[in-house]
């Protein structure tokens, strides 16, 4: 079971029902973990998430794994939207950099 530990919506909307905790097998995170990242501007007809109950509900999804300095998986960092969204390459790189920082921070917290 995956747990959404933080959700920020710039318009202040409440989280979608059912996204607080998600089975890994139903999630888009499984693709992030398998492929090392996912950049998907429209899930509606994307074969990588075929069969997911969230396909078409979460339309745009861009995610990267968060790993510790030792390579241990800590989680995923993602941006998603209910409508089609293109994420430029430089912004996806920013997401990757943020995930590296979060991984290092998680390692510091674990050591404390």
C-alpha positions, 0 to 999 in steps of 0.5 A, a space after each residue: 500500500 502506498 501512502 500519499 504523505 503530502 499533497 499540495 494543490 495550488 488552487 486549494 482543492 481537497 484531494 481526490 477521494 481514494 488517493 490517500 492510500 493506493 495499492 502499488 499494483 493500481 498506482 502510476 508509481 509502479 511505472 516510475 519504479 520499474 522505468 526509473 521515471 514517468 513523463 505522461 501528459 495524458 494517461 487516457 490511452 497510455 499503455 503503460 498504465 493500462 488497467 489502472 483504475 486511475 487511468 483517465 481520472 489522473 490524466 497528467 502524471 510526471 514522477 521520479 523515484 526518491 532514493 537514499 544515497 545508498 540507493 534504497 527506495 524512499 518513495 516517489 515524487 510526482 506532479 499530477 493533474 486532472 487535465 492534460 499537462 505537458 511538462 517541459 524537459 527542464 521542469 522534469 529535470 527540476 523534479 529529478 533534482 528535488 527527488 535527489 535532495 529529498 533522498 539525501 534529506 530522508 537519509 539524514 532523518 533516518 540517521 538522526 
